[in-house]
Amino acid sequence: MNARQRLWLSLAALALLAALAALLLGQLNPQWRSVDLGPAPEARSNPWLAAEHFLRQRQVAVERADGLTRFLDDTPAVGHSLVLLGSRKQLSAAQSQRLLDWAAAGGQLVVVAQANWGEQRQRSDDLLLDLLQIRRLPSSSLADEEEPADLPEDSWPELTKLYLENEEAPAYFAFDTRYHLEDVGDRAHAWANSAKATHLLQLAHGDGLVTVLSDGSLWRNERIGEHDHAWLLWYLTQDSQVTLLQRLDGEALHRLLLRHFPEALVALALLLALLLWHFGLRHGPLQGDAAPPRRQLGEHLRACAEFLCRQQGHAALLSRLQGEVRQRARQRYPGFERLPVTEQWQLLSRFSRLSPSHISQAMRPLGEQRLGPAPFTRQVAHLQRLRNAL
């Protein structure tokens, strides 16, 4: 074995020893082999998944709902809690009132304030808050009040505190301190405040309870483990079956459209094609009016006559002219149509001062006979002369 072969053999042995050492070290310390892939797809699609798992760990029956109408139709109020987590912009006044009626029948309703009160409009864009006479205001609009000197200094002024009976220390929550809840109707029997604002109000509504929060992000996956956020969710929904409503009916329809977007796009394209075919089949291109010198009376009459002749034939034109002659004769002699044909012709001859032969040539019925251009022109001339004479 020469020197080069010994060198390659030594390198192979070292590589084998390194692989064995890495394998042994990996078995002794599994953390070296773990890779953090971030949240699972289910957690990314459901920001309140941790809240569901927490309630189930506390032996609380919890389910998800995507439609408000179906929930109100199928779920009795007594023994149930509804937590509204999604946007309520599309919630109508009738739906808002029906939701409060459900709570008044014995349900527990938890909502998140989603719009500030407008002083000029005297309303907000949150119909549910307006019905409850609760206003969300910016904390900066509140007047600064001097605290009494005898009160101890607050160690965490930015945290919201909820004081309970028989508890020495309060529960702490990290609400967004930019907003403040104002109980205009003075109906709240429980509340939680930070140093300068109120962030939780609970009031009795009929036989049920309504809880309003100024911030709903406390129970998202990334924040529910902070302070007493998870405990607050359990405390507000205890002794009941919990339903988390993440999307209302309008948002469920939106998701359905997104799920079937290719089919909806094809249907829209077919509808547009049918509309274009419908209008294009019945309407030609727009044409401007001809110049005034070209619209002479003679050309217009000639064009109309040629059109009627092509469409209806010579007999229809002559019959129309003969009808106009009889109409004018009836105006001058009532009962003209009841006279015999010979007396009609004599009367026309007297009225028009034309000869009887001229009258007979003009008023004779054409029948199935087809006239050439010259006889047709002569008979039209006789009828026009007779009509003008009348």
C-alpha positions as CSV (number, residue, x, y, z in Angstrom):
1,M,0.0,0.0,0.0
2,N,1.6,3.3,-1.1
3,A,1.4,6.6,0.7
4,R,-1.6,8.0,-1.4
5,Q,-3.7,5.0,-0.6
6,R,-2.9,5.2,3.1
7,L,-3.9,8.9,3.0
8,W,-7.3,8.2,1.5
9,L,-7.9,5.4,4.0
10,S,-7.2,7.7,6.9
11,L,-9.6,10.4,5.6
12,A,-12.4,7.8,5.2
13,A,-11.8,6.5,8.7
14,L,-12.0,10.1,10.1
15,A,-15.3,10.8,8.2
16,L,-16.8,7.6,9.6
17,L,-15.8,8.5,13.1
18,A,-17.3,12.0,12.7
19,A,-20.6,10.5,11.5
20,L,-20.7,8.1,14.4
21,A,-20.0,10.9,16.9
22,A,-22.7,13.2,15.4
23,L,-25.2,10.3,15.6
24,L,-24.4,9.6,19.2
25,L,-24.5,13.2,20.3
26,G,-27.9,13.6,18.5
27,Q,-29.3,10.7,20.4
28,L,-28.0,12.1,23.7
29,N,-29.3,15.6,23.1
30,P,-32.4,15.6,20.9
31,Q,-32.7,19.4,20.9
32,W,-29.8,19.5,18.4
33,R,-32.1,17.8,15.8
34,S,-35.3,19.9,16.4
35,V,-36.3,22.4,13.8
36,D,-38.8,25.2,14.6
37,L,-41.3,25.4,11.7
38,G,-43.5,28.0,13.4
39,P,-47.2,27.7,14.0
40,A,-49.2,24.8,12.5
41,P,-51.4,25.6,9.5
42,E,-54.5,25.1,11.7
43,A,-53.2,27.8,14.2
44,R,-52.4,30.2,11.3
45,S,-55.9,29.8,9.9
46,N,-57.6,30.1,13.3
47,P,-56.2,32.9,15.6
48,W,-58.4,31.7,18.5
49,L,-57.4,28.1,18.4
50,A,-55.5,28.3,21.7
51,A,-58.6,29.8,23.4
52,E,-60.6,26.7,22.3
53,H,-58.0,24.3,23.6
54,F,-57.8,26.2,26.9
55,L,-61.5,26.0,27.5
56,R,-61.6,22.3,26.6
57,Q,-58.8,21.7,29.2
58,R,-61.0,23.3,31.8
59,Q,-63.8,20.9,30.9
60,V,-65.9,23.6,29.1
61,A,-67.9,22.5,26.1
62,V,-66.8,24.8,23.2
63,E,-67.6,24.9,19.5
64,R,-67.1,27.2,16.6
65,A,-69.8,28.8,14.5
66,D,-69.6,30.7,11.2
67,G,-73.2,32.0,10.9
68,L,-75.2,34.2,13.3
69,T,-78.6,33.3,11.9
70,R,-78.1,29.6,12.2
71,F,-76.8,29.9,15.7
72,L,-79.8,32.0,16.9
73,D,-82.2,29.6,15.2
74,D,-80.7,26.4,16.7
75,T,-79.2,27.5,20.0
76,P,-81.3,28.1,23.1
77,A,-80.2,31.1,25.2
78,V,-80.2,29.5,28.7
79,G,-77.0,27.8,29.5
80,H,-75.1,29.1,26.5
81,S,-72.5,31.8,26.0
82,L,-71.8,33.5,22.7
83,V,-68.4,35.2,22.1
84,L,-68.4,37.5,19.1
85,L,-64.8,37.7,17.9
86,G,-65.1,38.7,14.2
87,S,-66.1,41.9,12.6
88,R,-69.7,43.1,12.9
89,K,-69.6,45.8,10.2
90,Q,-72.2,43.9,8.1
91,L,-74.5,43.3,11.1
92,S,-77.9,44.9,10.4
93,A,-80.1,46.7,13.0
94,A,-82.5,43.8,13.0
95,Q,-79.8,41.2,13.6
96,S,-78.3,43.3,16.4
97,Q,-81.7,43.5,18.1
98,R,-82.3,39.8,17.6
99,L,-78.9,39.2,19.2
100,L,-79.8,41.2,22.3
101,D,-83.2,39.5,22.5
102,W,-81.3,36.2,22.6
103,A,-79.2,37.5,25.5
104,A,-82.3,38.8,27.3
105,A,-83.8,35.3,27.2
106,G,-81.0,34.0,29.4
107,G,-77.9,33.9,27.3
108,Q,-74.4,35.3,28.0
109,L,-73.1,37.5,25.3
110,V,-69.5,38.7,25.1
111,V,-68.7,41.4,22.4
112,V,-65.8,43.5,21.5
113,A,-66.3,47.3,20.8
114,Q,-65.3,48.0,17.2
115,A,-66.0,51.6,16.6
116,N,-65.6,55.0,18.3
117,W,-68.6,57.2,19.2
118,G,-69.1,60.1,16.8
119,E,-70.1,63.3,18.6
120,Q,-71.3,65.0,15.5
121,R,-73.4,62.1,14.2
122,Q,-74.5,61.1,17.7
123,R,-73.9,57.5,16.9
124,S,-71.1,55.0,16.1
125,D,-70.6,52.4,13.4
126,D,-71.2,49.7,15.9
127,L,-75.0,49.2,16.2
128,L,-74.7,46.8,19.1
129,L,-73.0,49.3,21.2
130,D,-75.5,52.0,20.4
131,L,-78.4,49.7,21.4
132,L,-76.6,49.0,24.7
133,Q,-75.9,52.8,25.3
134,I,-72.2,52.1,25.6
135,R,-69.7,54.3,23.8
136,R,-66.1,53.6,22.9
137,L,-64.0,56.8,23.2
138,P,-60.3,57.6,22.7
139,S,-58.5,57.6,26.0
140,S,-56.8,60.8,25.0
141,S,-60.2,62.6,25.0
142,L,-60.7,62.0,28.7
143,A,-59.9,64.8,31.2
144,D,-56.9,64.2,33.4
145,E,-58.0,63.7,37.0
146,E,-55.7,64.2,39.9
147,E,-55.5,61.1,42.1
148,P,-55.9,61.5,45.9
149,A,-52.6,61.7,47.7
150,D,-53.5,59.0,50.1
151,L,-53.8,56.3,47.4
152,P,-50.8,54.0,47.0
153,E,-48.8,54.3,43.8
154,D,-49.9,51.9,41.1
155,S,-47.0,49.7,40.1
156,W,-48.6,48.7,36.7
157,P,-50.8,51.7,35.5
158,E,-50.9,50.4,32.0
159,L,-52.6,47.1,33.1
160,T,-56.3,46.7,33.6
161,K,-57.3,45.3,37.0
162,L,-60.5,43.3,37.9
163,Y,-61.2,43.1,41.6
164,L,-63.2,40.2,42.9
165,E,-64.8,39.5,46.2
166,N,-62.8,37.3,48.6
167,E,-59.7,37.8,46.5
168,E,-56.7,39.7,47.9
169,A,-55.1,40.5,44.6
170,P,-56.8,41.6,41.4
171,A,-56.7,39.9,38.0
172,Y,-54.5,41.7,35.4
173,F,-55.1,42.2,31.7
174,A,-53.1,44.0,29.0
175,F,-55.9,45.8,27.2
176,D,-55.2,48.4,24.6
177,T,-55.1,51.6,26.6
178,R,-56.0,53.8,23.6
179,Y,-59.7,53.1,24.1
180,H,-62.2,53.8,26.9
181,L,-65.7,52.4,27.4
182,E,-68.3,54.8,28.7
183,D,-71.6,53.5,30.3
184,V,-74.0,56.2,29.2
185,G,-77.1,54.3,30.5
186,D,-75.4,53.6,33.9
187,R,-76.4,50.0,33.6
188,A,-73.1,48.2,34.3
189,H,-72.7,46.4,37.6
190,A,-69.1,45.2,37.0
191,W,-66.2,46.8,35.3
192,A,-62.4,46.7,35.0
193,N,-60.1,49.8,34.7
194,S,-56.6,50.7,34.0
195,A,-55.1,53.8,35.5
196,K,-57.1,56.2,33.3
197,A,-59.7,54.2,31.3
198,T,-62.3,51.5,31.6
199,H,-61.8,48.5,29.4
200,L,-64.5,46.0,30.5
201,L,-68.2,46.5,31.3
202,Q,-70.7,43.9,32.3
203,L,-74.4,44.6,32.5
204,A,-77.6,42.7,33.1
205,H,-79.9,42.4,30.0
206,G,-83.2,40.8,30.7
207,D,-82.5,37.4,32.1
208,G,-79.0,37.3,30.7
209,L,-75.6,39.1,30.8
210,V,-73.8,41.2,28.2
211,T,-70.0,41.8,28.6
212,V,-68.3,44.5,26.4
213,L,-64.6,44.6,26.0
214,S,-62.6,47.5,24.5
215,D,-60.0,45.1,22.9
216,G,-60.5,41.6,21.6
217,S,-56.9,40.7,20.9
218,L,-56.3,39.3,24.4
219,W,-57.5,35.9,23.4
220,R,-55.5,35.5,20.2
221,N,-53.0,32.6,20.1
222,E,-50.0,34.9,20.7
223,R,-51.5,36.7,23.7
224,I,-53.8,34.4,25.5
225,G,-50.9,33.1,27.7
226,E,-50.1,36.6,29.0
227,H,-51.2,37.8,32.5
228,D,-54.7,36.5,33.3
229,H,-56.1,36.6,29.7
230,A,-57.0,33.0,29.6
231,W,-58.6,33.1,33.0
232,L,-60.8,36.0,31.9
233,L,-62.3,34.0,29.1
234,W,-63.1,31.2,31.5
235,Y,-64.5,33.5,34.1
236,L,-66.9,35.2,31.6
237,T,-68.2,32.0,30.2
238,Q,-68.2,29.6,33.2
239,D,-71.0,27.2,33.8
240,S,-72.2,27.4,30.2
241,Q,-71.7,25.9,26.7
242,V,-69.4,28.3,24.8
243,T,-69.7,29.2,21.1
244,L,-67.0,31.2,19.4
245,L,-68.4,33.1,16.5
246,Q,-65.5,34.2,14.3
247,R,-67.3,35.1,11.1
248,L,-70.8,36.4,10.5
249,D,-73.1,35.3,7.6
250,G,-71.7,37.8,5.1
251,E,-68.1,36.7,5.8
252,A,-69.1,33.0,5.4
253,L,-70.5,33.9,2.0
254,H,-67.3,35.7,1.2
255,R,-65.3,32.6,2.1
256,L,-67.6,30.5,-0.1
257,L,-67.0,32.7,-3.1
258,L,-63.3,32.5,-2.5
259,R,-63.4,28.8,-2.3
260,H,-65.3,28.5,-5.6
261,F,-63.6,31.5,-7.3
262,P,-62.7,29.7,-10.6
263,E,-66.3,28.5,-11.1
264,A,-67.7,32.0,-10.2
265,L,-65.2,33.6,-12.7
266,V,-66.4,31.2,-15.5
267,A,-70.0,31.9,-14.7
268,L,-69.4,35.6,-14.9
269,A,-67.6,35.3,-18.2
270,L,-70.5,33.3,-19.6
271,L,-73.0,35.9,-18.3
272,L,-71.1,38.8,-20.0
273,A,-70.9,36.8,-23.3
274,L,-74.7,36.3,-23.2
275,L,-75.3,40.0,-22.5
276,L,-73.1,41.0,-25.4
277,W,-74.8,38.6,-27.7
278,H,-78.2,39.7,-26.6
279,F,-77.6,43.4,-27.3
280,G,-75.4,42.9,-30.3
281,L,-78.1,40.8,-32.0
282,R,-80.8,43.4,-31.8
283,H,-78.9,46.7,-32.2
284,G,-76.8,47.6,-35.1
285,P,-74.1,50.3,-35.2
286,L,-75.3,53.9,-34.7
287,Q,-75.5,55.9,-37.9
288,G,-75.6,59.7,-38.2
289,D,-78.5,61.6,-39.8
290,A,-78.0,62.4,-43.5
291,A,-77.3,66.0,-44.5
292,P,-80.5,68.2,-44.8
293,P,-80.1,68.7,-48.6
294,R,-80.3,65.0,-49.2
295,R,-83.5,64.6,-47.2
296,Q,-85.8,65.9,-49.9
297,L,-89.5,65.1,-49.8
298,G,-89.5,63.4,-53.2
299,E,-86.7,61.0,-52.3
300,H,-88.3,60.2,-49.0
301,L,-91.6,59.4,-50.6
302,R,-90.0,57.4,-53.3
303,A,-88.0,55.4,-50.8
304,C,-91.1,54.7,-48.7
305,A,-93.0,53.6,-51.8
306,E,-90.3,51.3,-52.9
307,F,-90.1,49.7,-49.5
308,L,-93.8,49.1,-49.3
309,C,-93.9,47.8,-52.8
310,R,-91.2,45.2,-52.0
311,Q,-92.8,44.2,-48.8
312,Q,-96.6,44.2,-49.7
313,G,-96.8,44.4,-53.5
314,H,-98.7,46.7,-55.9
315,A,-102.2,45.6,-54.8
316,A,-101.5,46.8,-51.2
317,L,-100.4,50.2,-52.4
318,L,-103.4,50.7,-54.7
319,S,-105.8,49.5,-52.0
320,R,-104.4,52.0,-49.5
321,L,-104.8,54.9,-51.9
322,Q,-108.4,53.8,-52.7
323,G,-109.1,53.6,-49.0
324,E,-107.9,57.2,-48.5
325,V,-110.3,58.3,-51.4
326,R,-113.3,56.5,-49.7
327,Q,-112.3,58.1,-46.3
328,R,-112.4,61.6,-47.8
329,A,-115.7,60.8,-49.6
330,R,-117.3,59.7,-46.3
331,Q,-116.2,63.0,-44.7
332,R,-118.2,64.9,-47.4
333,Y,-121.1,62.5,-47.7
334,P,-122.0,60.4,-44.6
335,G,-123.1,56.9,-45.4
336,F,-121.0,56.8,-48.6
337,E,-119.9,53.3,-47.8
338,R,-123.5,51.9,-47.9
339,L,-124.2,53.1,-51.4
340,P,-123.9,50.8,-54.4
341,V,-120.6,50.9,-56.3
342,T,-122.1,52.7,-59.4
343,E,-123.7,55.4,-57.2
344,Q,-120.4,55.8,-55.3
345,W,-118.6,56.4,-58.6
346,Q,-121.2,58.9,-59.7
347,L,-120.9,60.7,-56.4
348,L,-117.1,60.8,-56.7
349,S,-117.4,62.2,-60.2
350,R,-119.7,65.0,-59.0
351,F,-117.5,65.8,-56.0
352,S,-114.2,65.8,-58.0
353,R,-115.7,67.1,-61.4
354,L,-113.9,64.2,-63.1
355,S,-115.4,62.0,-65.8
356,P,-117.0,58.6,-64.9
357,S,-114.4,56.8,-67.0
358,H,-111.6,58.4,-65.0
359,I,-113.3,57.4,-61.7
360,S,-113.8,53.8,-62.9
361,Q,-110.1,53.5,-64.0
362,A,-109.0,54.8,-60.6
363,M,-111.3,52.8,-58.3
364,R,-111.6,49.5,-60.1
365,P,-110.4,46.6,-57.9
366,L,-107.1,45.0,-58.8
367,G,-107.7,41.5,-57.5
368,E,-105.0,39.0,-58.3
369,Q,-104.0,40.8,-61.4
370,R,-100.3,41.9,-61.6
371,L,-99.7,45.3,-63.3
372,G,-96.7,46.3,-65.2
373,P,-94.8,49.4,-64.3
374,A,-96.6,51.7,-66.8
375,P,-100.3,50.6,-65.9
376,F,-99.4,50.8,-62.2
377,T,-98.0,54.3,-62.6
378,R,-101.1,55.5,-64.5
379,Q,-103.5,54.1,-61.9
380,V,-101.5,55.7,-59.0
381,A,-101.7,59.0,-60.9
382,H,-105.5,58.7,-61.3
383,L,-105.9,58.0,-57.6
384,Q,-103.7,60.8,-56.5
385,R,-105.6,63.2,-58.8
386,L,-109.0,62.0,-57.4
387,R,-107.8,62.3,-53.8
388,N,-106.4,65.8,-54.4
389,A,-109.7,66.8,-56.1
390,L,-111.7,65.7,-53.0
